């Protein structure tokens, strides 16, 4: 895609001081090779293994060991994804030309933050971000931007396909965990979309696109096009997640970690910048409904008290007490400040 050279980002020859993180937070080993150990799972496979289809076994293993995987042969057309990426590029290009725009008015159904608005401990992230609710879809569409003129139509079509994919993946997770089919049917929706624009950076070793974090979702489905920059914590080290054409990155969120009683892991991840590459991504967060009670699934825990679990060494491999207390999802979001400065606004916009 051709870049807009008039945008403020492309005039910078060095990293402004307000974007420079303290040394302990700066990314290291940026020249390390792209990691090829992030599982890539084809959803088209059907060979049965251990009573499950091969994709189910692979998703189960990836979710237990890392909490991150990529899916291919997922059934979403390349045109649907390309249209969504293009219309979001148009949106960010429009914001760059309108230097008076900072954050969208609260009466709108979306939040746009440019580089000068989003900060952490006085340091700005090297990105622009745009997010909005997506559920119920028919009630949210008219609150989305009306320019570019095709934004609402294109993104709605994308969200419909992501909802289908997320349902499919969660059903495979149900099968892998031994939960009844449809366990997530009434408690999982594509609640909101968050899109990011990361321009080239004069010195990526000084700044970050997104700080290390874990997602407060059931699962997050990310499309990153052909760009790199996403890193995940694996065995105490940051490793790069390669950009595979027409693939979606799926990561396990906190809520699924709770429901699985810590059988699945919610992995810490971040985004680093590049000197020569523009990164654009679309993250869709598949969340429980705000009033949903989140707790370990009943058939994954034993009702005996944890004290008995600890005392009975001969039963350690059999008993699995609940490791998390029940909590309403909306309470979890607010108490953990899950979406930073935008937490209250996002929570109020969710149904």
C-alpha positions in Angstrom: 0.0 0.0 0.0 1.3 3.5 -0.8 2.0 5.5 2.3 0.8 9.1 2.8 4.1 11.0 3.0 2.3 14.1 4.3 1.3 12.3 7.5 3.1 13.6 10.6 4.8 10.3 11.3 6.8 10.2 8.1 8.5 13.5 8.8 10.3 12.3 11.9 14.0 11.5 11.7 14.5 10.6 15.4 12.3 9.3 18.2 10.8 12.2 20.2 11.7 12.0 23.9 8.0 11.5 24.9 8.1 8.2 23.1 11.3 6.9 24.6 10.7 4.2 27.3 12.9 3.7 30.3 15.7 1.2 29.5 14.0 -1.6 31.5 10.9 -1.5 29.2 12.7 -1.2 25.9 12.5 -4.1 23.5 15.6 -6.3 23.2 16.9 -8.7 20.6 14.9 -7.1 17.8 17.2 -8.7 15.2 16.3 -12.2 16.3 14.8 -14.4 13.6 11.1 -14.8 13.3 10.0 -17.7 15.5 8.7 -20.7 13.7 7.5 -22.5 16.8 4.1 -20.7 17.0 1.7 -23.5 16.0 0.0 -23.1 12.6 -3.2 -25.1 12.5 -5.2 -25.9 9.4 -8.9 -26.0 10.1 -9.5 -28.1 7.0 -7.9 -31.2 8.5 -10.2 -34.0 9.5 -8.1 -37.0 10.4 -9.2 -38.4 13.7 -6.6 -38.8 16.5 -7.3 -39.8 20.1 -11.0 -39.5 19.5 -10.8 -35.9 18.3 -10.2 -34.4 14.9 -6.6 -33.3 14.2 -7.4 -29.5 14.5 -9.0 -30.1 17.9 -5.9 -31.9 19.2 -3.6 -29.2 17.8 -5.7 -26.4 19.3 -5.8 -28.1 22.6 -2.1 -28.6 22.7 -1.3 -25.0 21.6 -3.7 -23.6 24.2 -2.2 -25.6 27.0 1.5 -25.0 26.1 1.5 -21.4 24.8 -1.9 -19.8 24.5 -1.2 -18.7 21.0 -1.7 -20.2 17.5 -2.5 -19.3 14.0 -5.2 -20.8 11.8 -5.3 -21.3 8.1 -7.9 -22.8 5.8 -10.4 -21.0 8.0 -13.1 -20.4 5.4 -13.0 -16.5 5.4 -12.4 -15.2 1.9 -9.3 -13.2 1.1 -11.6 -10.4 -0.4 -13.4 -10.0 2.9 -10.2 -9.5 4.8 -8.6 -7.3 2.1 -11.6 -5.0 2.0 -11.5 -4.6 5.8 -7.8 -3.8 5.9 -8.2 -1.3 3.0 -11.2 0.5 4.6 -9.3 0.8 7.9 -6.3 2.2 6.1 -8.6 4.8 4.5 -9.9 5.7 8.0 -6.4 6.2 9.5 -5.3 8.2 6.5 -8.3 10.5 7.0 -7.3 11.1 10.6 -3.8 11.9 9.6 -5.0 14.7 7.3 -7.3 16.1 10.0 -4.8 17.5 12.5 -7.6 18.9 14.7 -9.0 15.4 15.4 -8.0 13.8 18.7 -10.6 11.6 20.3 -14.0 11.0 18.7 -16.8 12.7 20.7 -18.4 10.4 23.3 -21.8 10.7 21.5 -20.2 8.6 18.7 -20.0 4.8 19.1 -16.3 4.6 18.6 -13.0 5.7 20.2 -10.1 7.0 18.1 -6.8 7.9 19.8 -3.8 9.4 18.0 -0.3 9.1 19.2 -0.4 12.1 21.5 -3.5 10.9 23.4 -2.5 7.4 24.5 0.3 7.3 27.0 1.7 5.0 29.8 3.5 6.6 32.7 4.2 9.7 30.7 5.5 7.8 27.6 3.5 7.6 24.4 3.0 4.4 22.4 4.1 4.4 18.7 0.7 3.8 17.3 -2.8 5.1 16.5 -5.8 3.1 17.7 -9.4 2.9 16.7 -12.0 0.7 18.5 -15.8 0.3 18.7 -18.4 -2.2 20.0 -19.7 -4.8 17.6 -22.6 -6.5 19.5 -25.4 -6.5 18.9 -24.3 -5.8 15.3 -27.5 -4.4 14.1 -27.6 -1.9 16.9 -23.9 -0.9 16.6 -23.5 -0.3 12.9 -25.1 3.1 12.7 -22.8 4.3 15.5 -19.6 3.5 13.5 -17.9 6.1 11.3 -19.9 7.1 8.2 -16.6 8.0 6.4 -15.2 6.3 4.5 -18.6 5.7 3.1 -18.2 2.0 2.8 -16.8 1.5 6.3 -20.0 0.2 7.9 -20.8 -2.3 5.1 -17.3 -3.7 4.8 -16.6 -4.0 8.6 -20.0 -5.5 9.3 -19.3 -8.2 6.7 -16.0 -8.9 8.3 -17.5 -9.1 11.8 -20.1 -11.7 10.6 -17.3 -13.9 9.3 -15.2 -13.5 12.4 -18.2 -14.5 14.5 -18.6 -17.7 12.5 -14.9 -18.5 12.9 -14.8 -17.7 16.6 -17.9 -20.0 17.1 -16.1 -22.8 15.2 -12.9 -22.4 17.3 -14.8 -22.3 20.6 -16.7 -25.5 19.6 -13.4 -27.2 19.0 -12.2 -26.0 22.4 -15.3 -27.4 24.0 -14.6 -30.8 22.4 -11.0 -30.7 23.5 -11.8 -29.8 27.1 -14.7 -32.3 27.3 -17.3 -29.6 27.7 -20.8 -30.0 26.3 -21.3 -28.6 22.8 -22.7 -25.2 22.9 -21.1 -24.4 26.2 -20.1 -20.9 24.9 -23.2 -20.3 22.8 -24.9 -17.7 25.0 -21.7 -16.3 26.5 -19.5 -15.4 23.6 -19.9 -12.7 21.0 -17.5 -10.5 19.0 -18.0 -7.7 21.5 -15.6 -5.1 19.9 -13.0 -4.4 17.3 -9.7 -2.7 17.9 -7.6 -1.7 14.9 -4.0 -0.4 15.1 -1.7 1.6 12.8 2.0 1.4 13.6 4.1 3.6 11.3 7.8 3.0 10.6 10.0 4.2 13.6 13.4 5.8 13.3 14.7 3.6 16.2 12.5 0.7 17.3 14.8 -0.1 20.2 13.6 2.9 22.1 9.8 2.6 21.9 6.9 0.1 21.7 3.7 -0.2 19.7 1.8 -1.9 22.5 3.0 -2.7 26.0 3.2 -6.2 27.3 -0.3 -7.4 28.3 -2.8 -10.3 28.4 -6.3 -10.0 26.9 -9.4 -9.9 29.0 -11.3 -12.0 26.5 -12.3 -15.6 25.9 -10.3 -15.5 22.7 -8.9 -12.8 20.5 -8.7 -13.2 16.8 -6.1 -11.0 15.0 -5.4 -10.3 11.4 -2.0 -8.8 10.8 -1.7 -8.9 7.1 1.8 -9.4 5.9 3.4 -7.4 8.7 5.5 -8.6 11.6 5.9 -6.9 15.0 3.8 -9.1 17.2 5.7 -10.9 19.9 4.6 -13.4 22.5 6.3 -14.5 25.8 7.5 -18.1 25.4 9.7 -19.8 28.1 10.6 -16.4 29.5 11.7 -15.0 26.2 10.0 -12.7 23.7 9.7 -14.4 20.3 8.3 -13.1 17.1 5.0 -14.3 15.6 5.5 -14.6 11.8 3.1 -13.1 9.4 1.5 -15.9 7.3 -0.6 -14.9 4.3 -4.3 -15.1 4.9 -3.9 -16.5 8.4 -5.5 -15.4 11.7 -3.7 -15.3 15.0 -5.7 -16.6 17.9 -4.8 -16.1 21.5 -6.3 -17.4 24.7 -7.8 -14.6 26.9 -8.0 -14.4 30.7 -11.6 -15.6 30.7 -10.9 -18.8 28.9 -8.0 -19.4 31.2 -10.4 -19.1 34.2 -13.1 -21.4 32.5 -10.4 -24.0 31.8 -9.2 -23.8 35.4 -5.8 -22.9 34.2 -5.5 -25.8 31.7 -5.2 -23.1 29.1 -2.7 -20.2 29.4 -3.3 -16.5 28.6 0.0 -15.5 27.1 1.6 -12.1 27.6 2.2 -10.4 24.2 3.3 -7.0 22.8 4.0 -5.2 19.6 7.4 -3.8 18.5 8.0 -1.3 15.7 10.1 -1.4 12.6 12.3 1.1 10.8 11.0 0.3 7.4 7.6 -1.4 7.7 4.1 -0.1 8.4 2.0 -2.4 10.5 -1.8 -2.5 10.4 -3.9 -5.0 12.3 -7.5 -5.8 13.2 -8.1 -7.4 16.6 -11.6 -8.7 17.4 -12.3 -9.6 21.0 -14.7 -12.5 21.6 -15.9 -11.8 25.1 -18.6 -13.0 27.5 -21.6 -10.9 28.0 -21.1 -8.2 30.7 -23.5 -9.9 33.2 -22.1 -13.4 32.6 -20.6 -15.2 35.6 -17.2 -16.5 34.8 -15.8 -19.4 36.8 -14.1 -22.8 36.1 -16.3 -25.2 34.2 -18.0 -27.6 36.7 -16.8 -30.7 35.0 -13.2 -29.5 35.1 -13.0 -29.2 38.9 -13.5 -31.3 41.9 -15.7 -30.0 44.7 -13.3 -31.1 47.5 -11.6 -28.3 49.5 -8.2 -27.2 48.3 -6.8 -28.1 51.8 -7.7 -31.7 51.2 -6.2 -31.5 47.8 -2.9 -30.4 49.2 -3.0 -32.9 52.1 -3.8 -36.0 50.0 -0.6 -36.5 48.0 -1.9 -39.7 46.6 -4.8 -37.8 45.0 -2.9 -34.9 43.5 -3.2 -36.2 40.0 -6.9 -36.8 40.3 -8.3 -33.8 42.2 -8.5 -30.4 40.5 -10.0 -27.8 42.9 -11.3 -24.6 41.4 -8.4 -22.1 41.2 -10.6 -19.0 40.5 -13.6 -17.5 42.3 -16.8 -16.8 40.3 -17.1 -13.2 39.1 -19.3 -11.2 36.7 -17.4 -10.3 33.6 -18.2 -6.6 33.9 -16.8 -6.6 37.4 -13.6 -8.2 36.3 -13.2 -5.7 33.5 -13.7 -2.7 35.8 -11.7 -4.0 38.7 -8.7 -4.9 36.5 -9.0 -1.8 34.4 -8.8 -4.2 31.5 -8.8 -1.6 28.7 -6.8 1.1 30.3 -8.1 4.6 30.1 -10.9 3.4 27.8 -12.3 0.8 30.2 -15.3 2.7 31.5 -16.3 3.9 28.0 -16.0 0.5 26.4 -17.8 -1.2 29.2 -20.7 1.2 29.0 -20.9 0.5 25.2 -21.1 -3.2 25.6 -24.4 -5.1 25.7 
